[in-house]
Each structure stands twice: as C-alpha cells, then as structure tokens.
Amino acid sequence: MLLIFAIISMMAAVTAYTTGVFLERKAKTLRKSHVIIFWIGLLFDTAGTTAMGAINLGFTLNIHGITGLAALLFMLFHIIWATFVYFKGNESSKNNFHKFSFWVWLIWLIPFISGMLLNM
C-alpha cells in the first residue's frame, strides 16, 4: 500500500511541477497560480520521497540518492524564491523567473527518471 501511495505521490509531483513550469513559461511571467502549483508539487514530492525512503528502510548514498537530495533542495530553493519574487512584485523579476524555473525542473527530472529506471 505504501508503494502505491509513493508512486501516486511522485506522479502527482511530476504532473504539478511540470504543469507549473510550463504554464509559467507560456505566460512569460510568474503568477500566483504558478507559485501555488509549485508548492503542491513540493508537497507531493516530499510525500513520495518520504514513502520511498520508508519502503527502502532509509536513504542510500548512490547516484539516485545524491541527485534526489540535490533536486529536492533545488526545488525547495526554487519555490521559496518564487514566493519571494511573486510577493515582492517586481515585474522584471517575475518576467524572467521562468528561465530559472526551467533549469531547476530539468535538474529535478534527473532523479525522477533515474528512480524509475533503477526501480522498475
């Protein structure tokens, strides 16, 4: 049951995070809805990662574990920064934020894909 929860959580995370990044990219500006979607993605990613860690009885320091931790930290930084940029209200920063979002999303995909490939 925990595995099903973990898989659903990770699929929800990739769906939310990808949707947020590409909606922001299409809009060419950071909106409140994008920030909310990013937070939802982080919530699901954290839930899925925690569940996977419980299934594996902890986290391992292999390529997936290291890139996963790095990606989660990048994602957390990205979302905190997005929240700050949105509420600060600087239009130039909002209009350029999608460039940063895209690169963080690409980095985040590395452990997501490696996790699927290593565990299938």
Residue pairs with C-beta under 8 A, 6 or more apart in sequence:
2 51
2 54
2 55
3 51
3 55
5 47
5 48
5 51
6 48
6 51
6 52
6 55
7 48
8 48
9 44
9 45
9 47
9 48
9 51
10 44
10 45
10 48
10 49
10 52
10 112
10 115
12 40
12 41
12 44
12 48
13 41
13 42
13 44
13 45
13 48
13 112
14 41
14 109
14 112
16 37
16 38
16 40
16 41
16 44
17 37
17 38
17 41
17 42
17 45
17 75
17 105
17 108
18 105
19 37
20 34
20 37
20 38
20 40
20 41
20 101
21 98
21 101
21 102
21 105
23 33
23 34
23 37
24 30
24 31
24 34
24 97
24 98
24 101
25 98
25 101
25 102
27 34
27 98
28 95
28 98
29 91
29 94
29 95
29 97
29 98
30 82
30 85
30 86
30 93
30 94
30 95
30 97
30 98
31 86
31 94
32 86
34 82
34 86
35 79
35 82
35 83
35 86
38 78
38 79
38 82
39 79
39 83
41 75
42 75
42 76
42 79
45 72
45 75
46 72
49 68
49 72
52 115
53 59
59 65
59 68
59 69
63 114
64 111
64 114
64 115
64 118
67 110
67 111
67 114
68 111
68 115
70 107
70 111
71 107
71 108
71 110
71 111
71 112
74 104
74 107
74 108
75 104
75 108
77 104
78 100
78 101
78 104
81 100
82 97
82 101
85 93
85 94
85 97
86 94
